[in-house]
Every structure is written in structure tokens, then in C-alpha cells.
Amino acid sequence: MRRSLCLASLTMLAACSPEAAEEPAMVEPSGSAPPSAPDAEVAVPRLSLQGDGVVIGTGAEALLPYGTPKVETERRVNEVLGPQLGAPRDVGTNGECGAGPMQFTRWGPLQLGFLDGKLAGWLLEDGSPIVTTDGISPGITFADLQTERSAEIDATSTLEGEFRYFAPDGGTIGGFLSGEGGSATIQSLYAGTQCFFR
């Protein structure tokens, strides 16, 4: 922020201060301003995900749990992701979801799902700096996830490569793998109500 500074002349400084008369004060040349202190760093809220909702920043109001109204959820998420990923994209409504008609809004790799006008779930795909509150993100190997969390392939799933793990907050987070064996990587993570056709 540019600030206008009024510089006193050397003559006025000498007249006001005996010390100044003995040791002339340094005066900036006309037209230049002294260097200013760097602006204080502005804390940018961080968005992360957990089993029971979306987390923005810290404190009592940080969690946007499932059931948060769609308008409020989109506003708060866009305040964080909008400057980085642009305006949210309305993906539309799917009336054939098992839980009922769902609406979807997307910011880049993050998609939020809404049921009856309220936040119901999230889906995070690879290609984003967004992580879960315990630091897990798409793109890491399944082997790396297993060293950190108790993650298991969902043997009952009809969808290929589906897995689940228990997060430290007590919630369950699922996802899908790309590849097989020890080199399999996490392609996506999800939690809450989804619209997967099984």
C-alpha cells in the first residue's frame, strides 16, 4: 500500500533539535520515499477435507459439516478456492442417485455433492494441492497410505479399485486406485453421500 509521507526540511530539523544541528539528519532526496516495512502477512484460510465435511481454517466455525446449506457452503468454499481455481462450475443434478436427486458443484478437482439443498459429500480427484485433514491426497501410492493409515481394499465393492480407511477424526474416507499391486496410486478420495452406480 502506497503511503504519502511528508518530509521535513533539514533547516526545520536543526531548529527543533540541538542534536540535529550537530549531526544533520538524513533526508531522502525529493521525489523518493524511504523504504517501508513489508506489509504484514495476511493469513489465507486453508481448505481441507475430512470424513464428516469440509474444513476451512481453524476454530469453532472451521467445519462445514454435512447438512450445511448449499448457498453457505458454496460461498465459503469459493472464498478460498475461487482466487486459485476460478468460479465454481455447476455440474448439474442427477435424479437417479440412490439417496435421491443430488446437485453437484465443482472447483477444479474438488466436487461437492448436495442433497435436499444441503452439503452431503465430497469427491477429490488427482491434480490439486487440497488434502484431507490428516494430510492424504490423491496421487500418492496405496502403499504409502497403508504406512500411515489402516487402509483396506473393499472386497465387497462392485467397483474396481475401491478402498476405505479410518481417518484420525473418526470418519471413514473412501477412494479409488489406479493400477495394481505396490505401485497402485490413489486416483480419487471421497466421503459422505455419493452417486456411484454399483
C-alpha positions in Angstrom: 0.0 0.0 0.0 1.5 3.3 -1.1 1.6 5.9 1.6 2.3 9.6 1.2 5.0 10.9 3.5 5.7 14.5 4.4 9.4 15.1 4.8 10.6 17.9 7.0 13.4 20.1 5.7 16.9 19.9 7.2 16.6 23.5 8.4 13.4 22.8 10.4 15.0 19.7 11.9 18.1 21.7 13.0 15.9 24.4 14.5 13.8 21.9 16.5 16.7 19.8 17.8 20.1 20.7 19.2 21.4 17.2 18.4 20.2 17.6 14.9 22.3 20.8 14.5 25.4 18.9 15.4 24.6 15.7 13.4 22.5 16.6 10.4 19.6 14.2 9.9 19.5 12.0 6.8 16.8 13.4 4.4 15.5 11.5 1.4 16.0 13.2 -1.9 13.0 14.9 -3.3 10.5 12.6 -5.0 11.7 9.4 -3.3 10.2 7.8 -0.2 12.0 5.8 2.4 11.7 2.1 2.3 8.6 0.9 4.2 8.3 -2.1 6.4 6.8 -5.1 4.5 3.1 -5.5 4.8 2.1 -8.0 7.5 1.4 -11.4 6.0 -2.3 -12.0 5.5 -3.4 -15.4 6.7 -5.2 -17.2 4.0 -7.7 -19.8 5.2 -6.7 -23.3 4.2 -9.3 -25.7 2.9 -9.1 -29.4 3.8 -11.4 -32.4 3.9 -12.4 -34.9 6.4 -14.9 -37.7 6.8 -17.7 -35.6 8.1 -17.4 -32.5 5.9 -15.2 -29.6 4.6 -12.8 -27.7 6.9 -11.9 -24.1 6.2 -9.3 -22.5 8.5 -9.3 -23.3 12.2 -11.5 -22.7 15.2 -15.1 -23.5 16.2 -16.5 -22.4 12.9 -14.0 -24.2 10.7 -16.0 -27.3 9.9 -18.8 -27.2 7.3 -20.5 -30.5 8.3 -22.9 -32.4 6.1 -26.2 -30.7 6.4 -24.7 -27.2 5.9 -26.9 -25.2 3.4 -25.7 -25.3 -0.2 -25.6 -21.5 -0.5 -23.4 -21.1 2.6 -21.2 -24.0 1.6 -20.5 -22.6 -1.9 -19.9 -19.1 -0.6 -17.3 -20.1 2.0 -15.6 -22.6 -0.2 -15.4 -20.1 -3.1 -13.8 -17.5 -0.8 -10.8 -19.9 -0.5 -10.8 -21.7 -3.9 -12.2 -19.1 -6.2 -9.0 -17.0 -6.4 -7.0 -20.1 -7.2 -9.4 -22.2 -9.3 -11.9 -19.7 -10.6 -15.6 -19.6 -10.2 -17.4 -22.8 -9.3 -18.9 -24.8 -12.0 -22.5 -26.2 -11.6 -22.2 -29.8 -12.7 -25.9 -30.2 -12.6 -28.4 -32.6 -11.0 -28.6 -36.3 -11.1 -32.1 -37.6 -10.2 -31.1 -41.2 -10.3 -28.8 -41.3 -7.2 -29.7 -43.9 -4.6 -30.1 -41.3 -1.8 -32.3 -39.1 -4.0 -31.7 -36.3 -6.6 -28.3 -34.7 -6.0 -26.7 -31.5 -7.2 -23.0 -31.1 -7.8 -20.7 -28.1 -7.8 -17.1 -28.3 -8.8 -13.9 -26.3 -8.3 -11.2 -27.9 -10.4 -10.5 -31.4 -8.9 -12.9 -30.9 -6.0 -16.6 -31.7 -6.4 -19.2 -31.2 -3.6 -22.5 -33.1 -3.6 -25.7 -31.7 -2.2 -28.9 -33.5 -1.2 -32.1 -31.6 -0.5 -30.1 -28.3 -0.8 -27.5 -29.3 1.8 -23.9 -30.5 1.7 -23.9 -34.3 1.6 -20.5 -35.4 0.4 -17.2 -34.5 -1.4 -15.1 -36.1 -4.1 -11.4 -35.1 -4.7 -9.6 -36.1 -7.8 -5.8 -36.0 -8.6 -4.2 -32.7 -9.6 -4.9 -30.5 -6.6 -3.0 -29.2 -3.6 -6.1 -29.9 -1.4 -5.5 -32.6 1.2 -7.5 -34.3 3.9 -7.1 -33.0 7.5 -4.7 -35.9 8.1 -2.5 -35.0 5.0 -3.7 -37.6 2.5 -4.2 -36.6 -1.1 -4.8 -38.3 -4.5 -1.5 -39.1 -6.3 0.2 -40.9 -3.5 0.7 -44.7 -3.7 -1.7 -47.0 -1.8 1.4 -48.5 -0.1 2.3 -45.0 1.3 -1.3 -44.7 2.6 -1.1 -48.0 4.3 2.0 -47.0 6.2 0.1 -44.0 7.6 -3.4 -45.4 8.0 -5.3 -48.7 8.3 -6.4 -48.8 4.7 -8.0 -51.8 3.0 -9.4 -52.7 -0.4 -13.1 -53.0 -0.2 -13.6 -56.6 -1.2 -17.4 -56.2 -1.2 -17.4 -53.4 -3.8 -18.6 -53.9 -7.3 -16.4 -51.0 -8.4 -12.8 -51.7 -9.3 -10.0 -50.4 -7.0 -12.3 -49.1 -4.3 -10.8 -48.8 -0.8 -11.5 -47.3 2.6 -9.6 -46.1 5.6 -10.4 -44.7 9.0 -9.2 -41.1 9.5 -7.9 -39.8 12.8 -11.1 -37.7 13.3 -13.1 -41.0 13.4 -14.6 -40.6 10.0 -14.4 -43.0 7.1 -12.8 -41.9 3.8 -13.0 -43.9 0.6 -11.3 -43.8 -2.7 -10.3 -45.5 -5.9 -7.0 -46.8 -7.1 -5.3 -46.6 -10.5 -3.0 -49.6 -11.2 -2.4 -52.7 -9.2 0.0 -54.0 -6.6 2.5 -51.9 -4.7 2.6 -49.3 -7.5 -1.1 -48.6 -7.4 -1.8 -44.9 -6.8 -4.8 -43.1 -5.4 -6.8 -41.7 -8.2 -9.6 -40.1 -6.0 -10.9 -39.8 -2.5 -14.4 -39.3 -1.3 -16.6 -39.1 1.8 -20.2 -38.7 2.6 -23.1 -39.4 0.3 -22.1 -40.2 -3.3 -23.8 -41.1 -6.6 -21.9 -44.1 -7.6 -23.8 -46.8 -9.6 -22.9 -50.1 -8.1 
